[in-house]
Amino acid sequence: MMQSIVQYETTTQEYVEIIYDLLRVNPVARIKDISRLRGVTPSTVSTVIDNLKKQDLVTHQKFGYVSLTPEGHTLGETLSRRHQLVRMFLVEILGVNPQVAQDDACLIEHVIASETFDKLLNFIEFLTNRPASGISLLDQFKQCQKDGQGQSPCENCQTTSS
């Protein structure tokens, strides 16, 4: 059974997610590809891969390809899902610049507790799946952010909620 995500070190999470993402678009993950994406030397990647092997998250033959174990795949899938959700929340709901959101999502996804993540997911689903009954809460929030230049509550919100 997979440990809680926050029990894995951030470096472990980042490498597993990189390997997971590589394997989603390529038939194999190579040390040199991980090295390029991570911005570190291949020897650094090899050291981390050895540690991931000890945690039973990857398999790797010397000078061969890196694969995820079932536990590593589950962790990678979870991290990727978290990253996409946090990024979507920041861009689509809060209106954060996409590049800033990408960078922030990388930071947030590794430290957010599962309980908080689940509540965030429920909140996003609530906002995006409300029945059509006039202006949605999400649209109201976006308008308030636009009208109030990010101040909350803006003047429109104060007059419509009174």
NULOKE-6407 format. One record per atom (N, C-alpha, C, O): x, y, z; residue in one letter. Coordinates in steps of 0.001 Angstrom, whole numbers, padded with zeros to 6 digits, always signed. Layout:
BEGIN
XYZA;...
//
This chain:
BEGIN
+000844-001183+000000M;+000000+000000+000000M;+000888+001245+000000M;+001913+001284+000682M;+000497+002245-000756M;+001297+003449-000878M;+001212+004292+000389M;+000153+004430+001001M;+002374+004857+000767Q;+002413+005772+001898Q;+001675+007051+001528Q;+001380+007304+000360Q;+001384+007859+002558S;+000845+009189+002301S;+001875+009964+001493S;+003078+009821+001715S;+001418+010772+000570I;+002312+011514-000313I;+003285+012374+000467I;+004463+012447+000116I;+002812+013028+001522V;+003679+013934+002264V;+004765+013195+003033V;+005685+013834+003542V;+004691+011879+003136Q;+005744+011114+003797Q;+006959+010931+002889Q;+008046+010603+003365Q;+006780+011141+001598Y;+007902+011073+000675Y;+008579+012433+000624Y;+007904+013463+000631Y;+009894+012447+000574E;+010624+013702+000447E;+010232+014384-000857E;+009836+013729-001821E;+010348+015697-000874T;+010010+016471-002069T;+010839+016016-003264T;+010310+015894-004369T;+012126+015765-003063T;+012980+015310-004166T;+012468+013993-004733T;+012420+013816-005950T;+012089+013079-003864T;+011534+011794-004303T;+010290+012040-005151T;+010146+011469-006232T;+009402+012883-004660Q;+008177+013176-005394Q;+008483+013773-006759Q;+007889+013374-007761Q;+009400+014721-006801E;+009723+015397-008066E;+010273+014419-009089E;+009885+014467-010256E;+011166+013537-008676Y;+011730+012564-009614Y;+010680+011568-010088Y;+010615+011254-011276Y;+009862+011073-009175V;+008814+010128-009566V;+007860+010788-010558V;+007448+010161-011534V;+007512+012028-010317E;+006604+012726-011228E;+007253+012924-012601E;+006589+012753-013624E;+008525+013277-012636I;+009227+013436-013917I;+009226+012119-014676I;+008933+012090-015871I;+009553+011029-013990I;+009572+009713-014642I;+008173+009358-015133I;+008011+008871-016252I;+007177+009596-014311Y;+005786+009317-014706Y;+005417+010102-015963Y;+004856+009546-016907Y;+005734+011397-015970D;+005418+012236-017126D;+006169+011784-018376D;+005606+011782-019471D;+007425+011405-018219L;+008193+010893-019363L;+007548+009628-019928L;+007425+009478-021143L;+007143+008730-019050L;+006559+007463-019498L;+005167+007630-020108L;+004696+006751-020829L;+004515+008743-019825R;+003209+009005-020445R;+003359+009372-021914R;+002449+009125-022706R;+004491+009957-022291V;+004666+010413-023679V;+005755+009671-024435V;+005868+009819-025652V;+006560+008875-023739N;+007633+008108-024364N;+007525+006653-023936N;+007001+006345-022865N;+008021+005774-024775P;+007964+004359-024370P;+008899+004036-023202P;+008679+003059-022486P;+009951+004861-023006V;+010916+004607-021942V;+011352+005920-021298V;+011208+006996-021879V;+011886+005806-020090A;+012507+006947-019407A;+013995+006644-019281A;+014384+005566-018831A;+014812+007594-019678R;+016261+007425-019631R;+016861+008400-018617R;+016307+009468-018355R;+017982+008016-018067I;+018701+008879-017123I;+018969+010239-017754I;+018784+011267-017104I;+019403+010258-019014K;+019744+011533-019660K;+018512+012431-019805K;+018630+013652-019699K;+017342+011851-020045D;+016113+012647-020156D;+015709+013225-018793D;+015313+014386-018691D;+015816+012408-017769I;+015505+012873-016417I;+016481+013987-016039I;+016086+015002-015465I;+017748+013789-016361S;+018792+014773-016078S;+018489+016107-016745S;+018607+017164-016125S;+018100+016049-018007R;+017785+017271-018760R;+016590+018000-018149R;+016627+019217-017968R;+015547+017267-017836L;+014339+017887-017276L;+014572+018435-015867L;+013989+019449-015482L;+015398+017779-015133R;+015663+018176-013746R;+016754+019240-013654R;+016867+019941-012648R;+017562+019355-014720G;+018634+020342-014720G;+019803+019956-013835G;+020452+020810-013232G;+020063+018662-013766V;+021176+018154-012956V;+021999+017180-013800V;+021606+016823-014911V;+023132+016761-013269T;+023999+015844-014009T;+023422+014428-013991T;+022670+014069-013085T;+023777+013633-014991P;+023328+012231-014984P;+023779+011472-013731P;+023059+010593-013256P;+024950+011795-013193S;+025402+011087-011988S;+024508+011418-010792S;+024274+010564-009937S;+024007+012655-010729T;+023069+013028-009668T;+021786+012217-009809T;+021252+011704-008825T;+021296+012106-011042V;+020079+011323-011288V;+020307+009865-010892V;+019442+009252-010267V;+021452+009312-011246S;+021746+007913-010902S;+021716+007697-009393S;+021214+006676-008924S;+022245+008643-008637T;+022225+008545-007178T;+020791+008550-006654T;+020436+007760-005780T;+019977+009446-007196V;+018578+009519-006753V;+017838+008251-007167V;+017034+007726-006396V;+018098+007757-008366I;+017431+006535-008836I;+017759+005365-007909I;+016891+004545-007612I;+019004+005286-007453D;+019369+004232-006493D;+018529+004348-005222D;+018083+003336-004681D;+018314+005565-004746N;+017472+005775-003559N;+016017+005408-003838N;+015344+004834-002982N;+015530+005740-005037L;+014152+005384-005403L;+013991+003868-005489L;+012941+003331-005138L;+015024+003187-005953K;+014991+001716-005998K;+014866+001150-004586K;+014114+000201-004364K;+015594+001722-003636K;+015538+001256-002248K;+014151+001452-001646K;+013748+000719-000742K;+013422+002449-002153Q;+012054+002712-001669Q;+011015+001922-002465Q;+009814+002058-002233Q;+011479+001104-003398D;+010614+000286-004256D;+009665+001135-005109D;+008504+000781-005316D;+010193+002268-005601L;+009391+003133-006470L;+009774+002993-007939L;+008965+003273-008824L;+011012+002557-008200V;+011466+002387-009583V;+012264+001102-009714V;+012746+000532-008735V;+012385+000672-010963T;+013338-000371-011318T;+014286+000233-012332T;+013899+001084-013134T;+015547-000218-012288H;+016538+000338-013199H;+017714-000622-013297H;+018284-001042-012291H;+018053-000949-014506Q;+019257-001725-014750Q;+020354-000749-015138Q;+020097+000203-015874Q;+021564-000964-014661K;+022668-000060-014970K;+022742+000151-016475K;+022752-000811-017243K;+022792+001412-016894F;+022822+001849-018290F;+021535+001498-019044F;+021510+001510-020275F;+020477+001189-018307G;+019214+000840-018941G;+018143+001882-018672G;+018424+003004-018252G;+016926+001481-018923Y;+015786+002361-018760Y;+015296+002355-017318Y;+015534+001416-016559Y;+014606+003431-016969V;+013996+003553-015648V;+012507+003282-015805V;+011850+003842-016682V;+011992+002426-014955S;+010557+002115-014946S;+010021+002354-013547S;+010762+002313-012565S;+008741+002600-013473L;+008086+002750-012178L;+007533+001404-011726L;+006999+000641-012530L;+007663+001125-010453T;+006998-000035-009871T;+005511+000312-009758T;+005148+001468-009974T;+004656-000627-009435P;+003242-000271-009241P;+003057+000848-008210P;+002230+001739-008405P;+003828+000805-007111E;+003718+001864-006104E;+004224+003194-006674E;+003634+004243-006414E;+005305+003154-007442G;+005831+004365-008065G;+004857+004943-009079G;+004694+006159-009175G;+004214+004063-009832H;+003220+004520-010819H;+002046+005204-010110H;+001584+006261-010541H;+001572+004595-009028T;+000464+005179-008273T;+000851+006544-007720T;+000066+007490-007784T;+002065+006647-007174L;+002546+007921-006646L;+002656+008952-007772L;+002215+010091-007614L;+003236+008561-008896G;+003382+009482-010031G;+002044+009961-010552G;+001873+011146-010842G;+001102+009052-010672E;-000234+009399-011140E;-000908+010385-010184E;-001528+011356-010616E;-000782+010127-008894T;-001368+011005-007884T;-000734+012389-007929T;-001437+013399-007887T;+000593+012438-008016L;+001290+013720-008074L;+000924+014502-009325L;+000725+015715-009264L;+000834+013822-010448S;+000473+014486-011701S;-000939+015053-011615S;-001194+016174-012057S;-001850+014276-011048R;-003236+014732-010880R;-003288+015951-009965R;-003994+016916-010258R;-002554+015916-008870R;-002499+017050-007951R;-001970+018290-008662R;-002521+019383-008535R;-000887+018095-009414H;-000265+019221-010117H;-001263+019871-011074H;-001416+021092-011085H;-001936+019051-011874Q;-002886+019579-012846Q;-004050+020283-012161Q;-004506+021327-012628Q;-004532+019722-011061L;-005646+020332-010343L;-005245+021674-009736L;-005974+022658-009859L;-004088+021712-009084V;-003643+022959-008465V;-003417+024011-009540V;-003818+025164-009376V;-002778+023622-010640R;-002529+024563-011733R;-003846+025089-012299R;-003996+026291-012518R;-004798+024190-012536M;-006106+024593-013063M;-006799+025548-012105M;-007364+026553-012536M;-006764+025248-010815F;-007374+026115-009817F;-006754+027508-009865F;-007467+028512-009867F;-005444+027564-009903L;-004756+028855-009914L;-005072+029659-011171L;-005294+030867-011095L;-005093+028995-012330V;-005326+029700-013601V;-006805+029986-013817V;-007196+031137-014016V;-007622+028949-013779E;-009029+029068-014174E;-009903+029730-013116E;-010850+030438-013460E;-009609+029518-011857I;-010476+030053-010818I;-009918+031345-010233I;-010653+032317-010054I;-008622+031358-009935L;-008047+032556-009332L;-007498+033547-010352L;-007235+034698-010006L;-007321+033123-011602G;-006845+034033-012637G;-005349+034317-012580G;-004905+035369-013039G;-004569+033399-012025V;-003115+033565-011945V;-002509+033346-013332V;-002982+032511-014103V;-001460+034103-013636N;-000736+033932-014885N;-000336+032457-015027N;+000158+031866-014067N;-000540+031852-016210P;-000259+030419-016377P;+001163+029991-016003P;+001340+028919-015426P;+002176+030796-016316Q;+003544+030400-015956Q;+003761+030465-014447Q;+004403+029590-013866Q;+003228+031494-013827V;+003318+031602-012362V;+002579+030423-011738V;+003066+029813-010786V;+001409+030106-012273A;+000617+028984-011759A;+001372+027669-011911A;+001331+026825-011017A;+002056+027490-013031Q;+002838+026272-013258Q;+003917+026134-012184Q;+004084+025067-011593Q;+004643+027216-011941D;+005715+027195-010938D;+005158+026977-009537D;+005700+026188-008763D;+004074+027679-009214D;+003473+027540-007884D;+002890+026142-007680D;+003001+025572-006595D;+002279+025599-008713A;+001703+024257-008611A;+002796+023242-008276A;+002567+022311-007504A;+003982+023423-008858C;+005108+022528-008562C;+005475+022572-007084C;+005848+021555-006500C;+005369+023739-006492L;+005700+023880-005076L;+004570+023358-004186L;+004810+022601-003245L;+003357+023764-004489I;+002205+023436-003650I;+001917+021944-003630I;+001636+021386-002569I;+001982+021294-004774E;+001560+019899-004873E;+002332+018964-003952E;+001824+017909-003571E;+003549+019340-003593H;+004375+018459-002775H;+004165+018635-001277H;+004587+017789-000489H;+003524+019714-000884V;+003384+019966+000549V;+001937+019969+001024V;+001686+019964+002230V;+000993+019976+000110I;-000413+020024+000491I;-000844+018653+001040I;-000578+017616+000433I;-001498+018674+002172A;-001967+017437+002799A;-003107+016836+001984A;-003831+017549+001289A;-003253+015534+002076S;-004321+014848+001335S;-005694+015397+001699S;-006549+015554+000827S;-005912+015687+002967E;-007203+016238+003400E;-007469+017580+002714E;-008567+017822+002213E;-006457+018447+002694T;-006601+019753+002057T;-006831+019594+000567T;-007677+020274-000013T;-006082+018698-000053F;-006245+018449-001479F;-007659+017971-001787F;-008279+018445-002740F;-008170+017047-000998D;-009529+016538-001215D;-010568+017647-001066D;-011524+017714-001840D;-010383+018508-000080K;-011320+019630+000111K;-011227+020609-001054K;-012247+021132-001504K;-010015+020862-001548L;-009822+021732-002700L;-010525+021141-003922L;-011203+021859-004657L;-010367+019854-004135L;-011042+019185-005247L;-012554+019323-005126L;-013226+019628-006112L;-013099+019102-003933N;-014542+019243-003722N;-015008+020669-004002N;-016069+020876-004592N;-014207+021656-003574F;-014539+023064-003792F;-014555+023388-005289F;-015469+024055-005775F;-013562+022922-005999I;-013492+023173-007446I;-014687+022532-008145I;-015316+023155-009000I;-014996+021303-007785E;-016146+020630-008387E;-017438+021367-008062E;-018317+021487-008916E;-017558+021856-006845F;-018741+022630-006448F;-018871+023873-007315F;-019950+024169-007828F;-017771+024600-007478L;-017812+025833-008259L;-018090+025586-009735L;-018822+026346-010369L;-017515+024538-010274T;-017612+024320-011721T;-018824+023499-012144T;-019148+023457-013331T;-019498+022848-011206N;-020630+021985-011572N;-021957+022443-010991N;-022875+021639-010830N;-022067+023720-010678R;-023327+024232-010131R;-024375+024297-011247R;-024046+024589-012398R;-025632+024026-010901P;-026690+024124-011909P;-026855+025562-012408P;-026606+026525-011683P;-027275+025673-013650A;-027464+027001-014249A;-028641+027695-013585A;-029796+027329-013807A;-028344+028695-012773S;-029398+029470-012113S;-028906+030907-012015S;-028689+031443-010928S;-028738+031505-013171G;-028182+032853-013190G;-026671+032784-013222G;-026092+031875-013815G;-026045+033739-012589I;-024591+033809-012590I;-024037+032833-011553I;-024476+032829-010403I;-023079+032012-011959S;-022480+031043-011048S;-021614+031754-010021S;-021194+032893-010223S;-021358+031071-008932L;-020468+031624-007909L;-019086+031901-008482L;-018449+032897-008140L;-018633+031022-009347L;-017322+031217-009962L;-017311+032472-010817L;-016374+033267-010744L;-018347+032657-011626D;-018430+033870-012445D;-018527+035118-011578D;-017929+036146-011896D;-019282+035030-010480Q;-019383+036159-009551Q;-018016+036486-008953Q;-017638+037653-008846Q;-017287+035457-008567F;-015959+035661-007996F;-015030+036307-009017F;-014313+037256-008697F;-015042+035795-010248K;-014176+036364-011289K;-014526+037827-011549K;-013637+038660-011721K;-015820+038135-011577Q;-016243+039513-011794Q;-015791+040398-010635Q;-015330+041519-010848Q;-015922+039898-009419C;-015482+040645-008241C;-013982+040895-008308C;-013521+041987-007978C;-013225+039903-008726Q;-011775+040077-008853Q;-011448+041137-009902Q;-010534+041944-009732Q;-012212+041115-010983K;-011989+042086-012067K;-012397+043491-011624K;-011637+044445-011792K;-013590+043613-011063D;-014115+044924-010658D;-013369+045514-009470D;-013176+046726-009383D;-012957+044651-008564G;-012332+045130-007342G;-010822+045089-007387G;-010171+045265-006358G;-010245+044857-008565Q;-008796+044752-008714Q;-008200+043840-007642Q;-007147+044131-007074Q;-008890+042737-007377G;-008389+041763-006430G;-008778+042008-004998G;-008515+041172-004134G;-009411+043156-004719Q;-009853+043435-003356Q;-011105+042614-003079Q;-011962+042460-003948Q;-011200+042103-001894S;-012375+041326-001547S;-012902+041826-000204S;-012119+041935+000739S;-014161+042127-000077P;-015142+042147-001164P;-015056+043462-001933P;-014699+044502-001379P;-015392+043393-003224C;-015395+044603-004023C;-016714+045355-003786C;-017613+044833-003127C;-016829+046560-004315E;-018033+047376-004097E;-019280+046668-004630E;-020325+046710-003982E;-019194+046009-005813N;-020349+045280-006354N;-020811+044194-005397N;-022009+044025-005167N;-019850+043455-004837C;-020208+042383-003903C;-020891+042946-002663C;-021840+042354-002148C;-020415+044077-002191Q;-020996+044674-000991Q;-022413+045138-001246Q;-023272+044999-000375Q;-022682+045696-002442T;-024025+046186-002715T;-024982+045065-003071T;-026172+045169-002774T;-024500+043981-003707T;-025405+042889-004086T;-025659+041932-002942T;-026671+041230-002940T;-024750+041886-001952S;-024959+040942-000855S;-025698+041582+000316S;-026068+040879+001256S;-025924+042890+000286S;-026598+043572+001387S;-028085+043430+001306S;-028803+043948+002161S;
//
